[in-house]
Amino acid sequence: MSNGNSNQQGSLKQALVAGACAGTAVDTALFPLDTIKTRLQSQQGFLASGGFRGIYSGLLSAVIGSAPGASLFFVTYEATKRLMSATLDNGQYVPLVHMVAASCGETVACTVRVPTEVIKQRMQTKQFTKTSAAVSHVLRTEGILGMYRGFLSTVAREIPFTCIQFPLYEYFKRTYATMKGRRTEPYEAALMGSFAGGIAAAITTPLDVCKTRIMLSNKNQTTKHYDGIISTMKRITAEEGTRVLFSGLGPRVMWISIGGSIFLGVYEKALKTFVQLRILDDQL
């Protein structure tokens, strides 16, 4: 990414493909840990939701959504950042530019990410065994809006997360570059991104728990379904205690920390390769 987020300036088309590579790589590599995190946050409990059995359930839906979701993020992020940077060229606005660009990227990416998350998480908790069955059931019982259950709660989780992660990420990179007297390498930037992501993940875990409960909920279940991030947070606190809001904190922090390294590492490496070999180098 440019302007401090990337050591290589590439075209939006290169960012699109590099993002697809990064998204697919990280979601495939860390899917088992994501499954464990989801089951820990489930209302049914870890063991009832499957325990350590079938930890690759829902992998297909995750892989299908990984490439387009990550591509949309990076293209929107880069386009917004370049547009804002041209307007706000004062250095004091750089953190704001990164925060707004990342927030826009996350919001657009969620249009793809949320439907795949809905299907993936219901399979991870053993509600379904086949992707096609999960999709048809959601569409039949809840309609197309059922595929976007938890959209607002996901966005409400992602924006605070990215607004914490990116300023930290930029600070780590800037401090390291000053200390070393040179620009950071892609693998070094990826490591710093994993640190920033781990901190942001821990802070936003309660939002993630609420998002998971809302996505796993459906209108036909016997108990009252979860609807709305504030009401869900209040209900969990009242019925199960505040501690439950931090369920899955360990796997979530581990998953995002390692994932941040893989995600940014693959993205930076792919982008650098595309630029050096002049692959897809025509500007969009």
Secondary structure, DSSP 8 states (H G I E B T S, - for coil): -TTTT-SS---HHHHHHHHHHHHHHHHHHTHHHHHHHHHHHSTT-TTTTTTTTTTTTTHHHHHHHHHHHHHHHHHHHHHHHHHHHHH--SGGGHHHHHHHHHHHHHHHHHHHHHHHHHHHHHHHTTS-SSHHHHHHHHHHHH-GGGGGTTHHHHHHHHHHHHHHHHHHHHHHHHHHHHHHTS---HHHHHHHHHHHHHHHHHHTHHHHHHHHHHHH--TTSSS----SHHHHHHHHHHHH-GGGGGTTHHHHHHHHHHHHHHHHHHHHHHHHHHHHTTTT-S--
